Amino acid sequence: MKILLLGANGQLGRTFVEEGGLAARGELVVATRDGTLWNGERAEVADLAVPGWDALLERLRPDVIVNAAAYTAVDRAEQDEALAKRINGQAVGELGAWAAAHDALVLHYSTDYVFDGSASAPYPVDAPTGPLGAYGRSKLAGEHALRDSGADHLILRTAWVYAPHGHNFLCTMLRLGAEREELRVVADQFGAPTSTQLIVRTSLALLDRWLAHPDARAELRGTHHVVASGHTSWHGFATAIFEEAHARGLLSRMPRVLPIATADYPTPARRPAWSVLDNRSTARKAGVALPDWRNGLAEVMEQLAHRTH
């Protein structure tokens, strides 16, 4: 089995490479926008912004395509919606069209931003969508394009994603926490901080089930919510990050974290106030536990502490 990983330099793609699970399941080919991995190794070139990138698929002929590539600059997308739609929407449709014609399976990642955030209970996978901004619209366009392609697919929606590497809330908080005595963090947006490790483990469990149980594919095909359990605010997440970091010696002191409202921190893109996704059907179908978000945070902080010490 040949597996193609797109977006191998992103925080999710890099975790896939480092964890080794895809390579253990077949011949893994990794691709990045410029053909170079973060560690200097070579990769295939797959720039989804450029029409014709999918010639790579015809040359490699993968059986499974894991699409961890995306345009993720939420605020910049407000001024750059055409590019966001090209990468997150049209390119996903091209991917689906090739996969449908060649009986390949596509694992594709989407986002809580397809919802408007007005709910007060976790969103089930079939909840009505209503993106608030350009990024969410582009990701929803990708979902529709992949479904409409007729390809076998697993659309894995996730939220509040972080890793011990890359650009994310956790890495930003650790940097700012070392520099400042006091931080102001939004306390009226809620979600489940989700580590890339949890996403990778759940993705592999779903892939294994797909491959081992052809009779289960009708149930597996479609959309899944891959997030940690429980929820918190950005303020709560920041506070937990600092507590974990201080306990492990990653921060010499705890900065003060003051709660503020979304209105006090205006951004070009509107964020959903409620980004909690119902993950229960995913846990059942994948046959995995999706632990509380604090578990994933502790795991990642242990990794960081191990690297530092």
Backbone torsions as a table, in degrees:
resi	resn	phi	psi	omega
1	MET	NA	131.4	178.0
2	LYS	-104.0	131.1	-178.2
3	ILE	-118.9	129.7	175.9
4	LEU	-109.3	124.6	175.8
5	LEU	-105.6	115.5	175.8
6	LEU	-94.3	144.1	179.0
7	GLY	76.8	40.3	-172.7
8	ALA	-70.3	-12.4	178.5
9	ASN	-93.2	-11.1	177.8
10	GLY	-70.1	170.3	-175.7
11	GLN	-64.5	-34.9	177.6
12	LEU	-75.3	-46.6	180.0
13	GLY	-59.0	-42.7	179.1
14	ARG	-62.5	-39.5	178.0
15	THR	-64.2	-40.0	175.3
16	PHE	-56.2	-44.9	-178.4
17	VAL	-66.8	-46.6	-175.8
18	GLU	-67.7	-35.8	-177.9
19	GLU	-73.7	-28.6	173.1
20	GLY	82.2	2.0	-175.1
21	GLY	-66.4	-37.5	178.9
22	LEU	-68.3	-42.5	-179.6
23	ALA	-63.7	-27.0	178.8
24	ALA	-76.3	-12.9	-175.3
25	ARG	-106.0	-1.8	179.9
26	GLY	169.0	-169.2	176.8
27	GLU	-80.1	111.7	-176.1
28	LEU	-95.4	128.4	171.8
29	VAL	-116.4	128.5	-179.1
30	VAL	-108.8	146.4	-178.8
31	ALA	-134.0	144.0	175.2
32	THR	-132.4	172.8	-177.1
33	ARG	-64.2	-36.2	-176.2
34	ASP	-113.4	4.4	177.0
35	GLY	83.4	11.9	178.6
36	THR	-127.9	136.2	175.4
37	LEU	-84.6	163.2	-179.5
38	TRP	-57.2	-26.3	-177.2
39	ASN	-94.8	9.0	177.6
40	GLY	92.7	-9.6	179.0
41	GLU	-72.8	157.7	-179.0
42	ARG	-81.9	152.4	177.3
43	ALA	-142.8	169.2	171.0
44	GLU	-70.1	157.0	177.1
45	VAL	-96.5	124.6	174.3
46	ALA	-142.9	92.7	177.6
47	ASP	-100.2	101.2	-173.6
48	LEU	-67.8	-10.6	177.0
49	ALA	-76.0	-16.0	-173.6
50	VAL	-104.6	116.2	175.9
51	PRO	-56.1	140.6	-177.8
52	GLY	96.5	-3.6	178.9
53	TRP	-58.4	-27.4	-173.4
54	ASP	-74.3	-0.7	169.9
55	ALA	-59.4	-26.9	176.3
56	LEU	-58.2	-39.3	-178.5
57	LEU	-64.1	-42.3	-179.3
58	GLU	-64.7	-36.5	-179.9
59	ARG	-72.9	-41.8	-175.5
60	LEU	-86.3	-32.7	-178.1
61	ARG	50.0	62.1	179.0
62	PRO	-72.8	152.8	174.0
63	ASP	-87.8	-30.2	179.0
64	VAL	-132.1	132.9	177.3
65	ILE	-118.9	120.4	177.5
66	VAL	-103.8	109.7	-174.9
67	ASN	-97.2	91.0	175.7
68	ALA	-98.5	10.1	177.4
69	ALA	-86.5	141.3	178.8
70	ALA	-166.7	157.8	166.6
71	TYR	-88.9	116.1	-171.5
72	THR	-119.6	5.6	-179.5
73	ALA	-79.2	89.6	-170.0
74	VAL	-58.1	-47.5	-178.0
75	ASP	-72.7	-41.4	-179.2
76	ARG	-63.8	-28.9	-179.5
77	ALA	-60.3	-24.8	179.0
78	GLU	-62.2	-31.9	177.6
79	GLN	-100.2	-6.4	-171.4
80	ASP	-131.8	40.2	-171.8
81	GLU	-63.9	-32.3	-178.9
82	ALA	-62.4	-42.2	179.0
83	LEU	-69.5	-42.0	177.8
84	ALA	-59.3	-42.7	179.7
85	LYS	-67.4	-35.4	179.4
86	ARG	-63.2	-47.8	-175.4
87	ILE	-77.8	-45.2	-174.0
88	ASN	-87.6	-15.6	-176.4
89	GLY	-116.8	-72.1	-174.7
90	GLN	-60.4	-44.6	-177.9
91	ALA	-62.7	-33.5	177.9
92	VAL	-68.0	-36.3	174.6
93	GLY	-63.7	-40.0	177.2
94	GLU	-64.7	-40.2	175.8
95	LEU	-60.2	-47.1	180.0
96	GLY	-63.3	-40.1	-179.3
97	ALA	-62.0	-43.7	179.0
98	TRP	-65.8	-44.1	-178.2
99	ALA	-62.9	-39.3	179.0
100	ALA	-64.0	-38.2	-178.5
101	ALA	-75.2	-17.2	-174.7
102	HIS	-124.3	16.1	176.3
103	ASP	55.3	37.9	176.7
104	ALA	-96.3	156.2	177.4
105	LEU	-99.9	136.6	177.7
106	VAL	-113.4	124.4	167.3
107	LEU	-101.3	119.2	-173.6
108	HIS	-129.2	143.5	-174.0
109	TYR	-108.3	130.2	177.4
110	SER	-123.7	-161.7	-160.9
111	THR	-147.2	158.0	171.9
112	ASP	-63.5	-19.9	-177.1
113	TYR	-69.0	-4.8	173.3
114	VAL	-74.4	-11.8	178.2
115	PHE	-102.3	160.3	-177.6
116	ASP	-89.8	-6.1	174.9
117	GLY	77.5	13.3	-177.6
118	SER	-91.2	-1.2	-178.8
119	ALA	-75.6	170.6	175.4
120	SER	-129.4	0.0	174.2
121	ALA	-125.8	158.3	-178.6
122	PRO	-56.1	137.5	-179.0
123	TYR	-72.9	123.1	169.3
124	PRO	-74.0	165.0	-174.9
125	VAL	-63.5	-26.4	-177.3
126	ASP	-97.7	14.3	177.9
127	ALA	-65.2	147.8	177.5
128	PRO	-60.2	137.7	179.1
129	THR	-91.4	163.0	179.2
130	GLY	-177.0	71.7	-175.0
131	PRO	-59.8	145.8	-179.0
132	LEU	-90.3	-17.5	-173.6
133	GLY	-147.0	-176.6	-174.2
134	ALA	-64.4	-42.3	-179.4
135	TYR	-60.5	-49.2	179.2
136	GLY	-61.1	-39.3	177.6
137	ARG	-63.3	-40.1	-178.7
138	SER	-67.0	-38.8	179.8
139	LYS	-70.7	-37.4	177.4
140	LEU	-66.1	-37.1	176.3
141	ALA	-60.5	-38.1	177.9
142	GLY	-66.1	-41.3	176.6
143	GLU	-58.3	-48.8	-178.5
144	HIS	-62.8	-41.9	-177.9
145	ALA	-63.8	-40.1	-179.6
146	LEU	-69.3	-43.9	177.9
147	ARG	-61.5	-43.6	-176.3
148	ASP	-70.3	-18.5	-177.9
149	SER	-69.8	-22.6	-176.3
150	GLY	84.4	1.8	-180.0
151	ALA	-72.4	150.7	167.2
152	ASP	-64.4	129.8	-174.1
153	HIS	-152.3	153.0	168.0
154	LEU	-124.1	114.7	174.9
155	ILE	-96.6	117.1	-174.8
156	LEU	-109.8	103.1	177.6
157	ARG	-83.1	134.9	177.7
158	THR	-135.5	-177.8	-173.7
159	ALA	-160.8	151.2	173.0
160	TRP	50.0	50.2	-171.9
161	VAL	-80.0	138.4	176.9
162	TYR	-146.1	163.4	-179.9
163	ALA	-152.1	169.9	175.4
164	PRO	-75.5	2.9	179.8
165	HIS	-139.1	166.3	174.8
166	GLY	87.3	-169.3	-178.7
167	HIS	-100.8	110.1	-179.9
168	ASN	-158.1	171.8	-174.4
169	PHE	-60.6	-42.9	-177.5
170	LEU	-61.6	-49.3	-178.7
171	CYS	-63.9	-37.8	177.6
172	THR	-64.5	-44.3	-179.8
173	MET	-63.8	-40.0	179.5
174	LEU	-64.1	-38.4	178.5
175	ARG	-68.0	-47.8	-178.4
176	LEU	-68.5	-35.6	-180.0
177	GLY	-63.8	-29.3	178.0
178	ALA	-78.7	-21.8	-175.2
179	GLU	-96.3	-28.4	-168.9
180	ARG	-121.8	152.6	175.5
181	GLU	-81.0	-27.2	-171.2
182	GLU	-145.6	138.4	176.7
183	LEU	-130.1	148.9	176.1
184	ARG	-111.3	122.1	-173.3
185	VAL	-131.2	138.9	-177.0
186	VAL	-60.6	132.4	-175.3
187	ALA	-118.2	4.2	-178.2
188	ASP	-118.1	22.8	167.8
189	GLN	-119.2	136.0	-171.8
190	PHE	-126.8	140.1	178.2
191	GLY	-166.6	-175.6	179.8
192	ALA	-114.5	102.2	176.5
193	PRO	-53.8	127.9	-170.9
194	THR	-128.6	121.8	-179.2
195	SER	-78.0	150.6	176.7
196	THR	-63.1	-27.2	178.3
197	GLN	-63.9	-41.2	177.2
198	LEU	-63.8	-40.5	-179.9
199	ILE	-64.4	-42.9	179.4
200	VAL	-63.0	-48.3	-178.7
201	ARG	-60.2	-42.2	-178.8
202	THR	-70.2	-38.8	177.3
203	SER	-60.1	-44.8	-179.3
204	LEU	-66.4	-36.6	177.9
205	ALA	-64.8	-42.1	177.7
206	LEU	-65.9	-41.6	178.4
207	LEU	-62.7	-44.9	179.3
208	ASP	-60.2	-42.0	179.9
209	ARG	-64.5	-42.0	178.8
210	TRP	-59.4	-46.5	-175.8
211	LEU	-71.8	-37.4	-173.8
212	ALA	-85.8	-21.5	-173.8
213	HIS	-131.5	77.9	178.8
214	PRO	-55.0	-29.4	179.7
215	ASP	-69.5	-16.3	-179.5
216	ALA	-94.1	-0.8	-172.2
217	ARG	-66.1	-33.8	179.0
218	ALA	-61.5	-36.3	179.0
219	GLU	-76.1	-34.9	-176.2
220	LEU	-79.4	-33.4	-176.7
221	ARG	-59.2	132.0	177.7
222	GLY	125.1	-145.7	-168.1
223	THR	-107.6	138.6	179.1
224	HIS	-133.5	148.0	174.5
225	HIS	-101.2	113.2	-176.8
226	VAL	-110.7	88.8	179.9
227	VAL	-139.7	159.0	172.2
228	ALA	-65.9	164.6	177.4
229	SER	-87.1	165.6	-177.6
230	GLY	75.7	-178.0	175.2
231	HIS	-159.7	164.0	178.7
232	THR	-154.4	-179.9	172.7
233	SER	-98.4	169.7	174.1
234	TRP	-59.6	-37.6	177.5
235	HIS	-62.5	-43.9	178.7
236	GLY	-64.9	-37.6	178.7
237	PHE	-66.2	-45.3	179.3
238	ALA	-60.1	-44.3	-179.8
239	THR	-60.8	-43.8	179.3
240	ALA	-64.8	-38.5	177.9
241	ILE	-59.4	-46.5	-177.3
242	PHE	-68.0	-37.2	177.6
243	GLU	-62.8	-46.6	-179.7
244	GLU	-65.3	-41.7	-178.1
245	ALA	-66.9	-41.5	-179.3
246	HIS	-67.0	-41.0	-179.5
247	ALA	-63.1	-28.5	-177.8
248	ARG	-99.2	6.2	178.3
249	GLY	78.2	13.5	178.4
250	LEU	-80.7	-22.7	174.4
251	LEU	-127.8	134.8	-177.8
252	SER	-77.4	-21.8	178.0
253	ARG	-148.6	161.6	-179.9
254	MET	-94.6	118.8	174.2
255	PRO	-70.8	156.2	172.7
256	ARG	-75.8	138.1	179.3
257	VAL	-118.8	108.7	-177.1
258	LEU	-94.6	132.2	178.1
259	PRO	-76.7	135.0	174.2
260	ILE	-130.3	165.9	177.9
261	ALA	-90.5	157.3	176.0
262	THR	-52.7	-38.9	-179.1
263	ALA	-62.2	-23.7	179.8
264	ASP	-83.2	-7.3	-177.7
265	TYR	-134.5	70.9	-176.0
266	PRO	-67.4	140.0	177.6
267	THR	-131.2	156.7	179.3
268	PRO	-57.8	-37.0	-179.0
269	ALA	-101.6	138.4	173.2
270	ARG	-76.6	134.9	177.6
271	ARG	-99.7	147.7	173.3
272	PRO	-66.8	134.4	178.7
273	ALA	-72.4	-26.9	-177.7
274	TRP	-126.6	108.5	-177.8
275	SER	-116.4	29.3	-177.4
276	VAL	-86.9	120.6	-177.7
277	LEU	-106.2	138.2	179.0
278	ASP	-76.1	115.4	-174.9
279	ASN	-104.5	7.4	-171.3
280	ARG	-66.8	-39.7	-179.7
281	SER	-68.5	-32.8	177.8
282	THR	-65.1	-45.2	179.4
283	ALA	-58.6	-40.7	-178.7
284	ARG	-69.4	-46.9	-176.1
285	LYS	-70.8	-34.6	-179.8
286	ALA	-84.4	-18.0	-178.3
287	GLY	69.1	34.7	179.8
288	VAL	-129.1	157.7	171.7
289	ALA	-84.1	141.3	173.5
290	LEU	-116.6	87.5	-169.9
291	PRO	-67.2	170.1	176.9
292	ASP	-57.1	147.7	-176.2
293	TRP	-57.5	-28.3	-179.9
294	ARG	-64.8	-32.0	178.7
295	ASN	-62.6	-45.9	179.5
296	GLY	-64.8	-38.2	178.5
297	LEU	-62.8	-44.9	179.4
298	ALA	-60.8	-39.5	-179.4
299	GLU	-64.1	-44.7	-178.9
300	VAL	-68.8	-39.6	179.4
301	MET	-66.1	-33.9	174.3
302	GLU	-61.7	-42.3	177.5
303	GLN	-59.4	-46.9	-179.2
304	LEU	-64.0	-40.6	179.6
305	ALA	-65.2	-38.7	-179.9
306	HIS	-64.4	-42.0	179.3
307	ARG	-65.3	-38.5	-175.8
308	THR	-72.0	-40.2	-175.7
309	HIS	-91.3	NA	NA
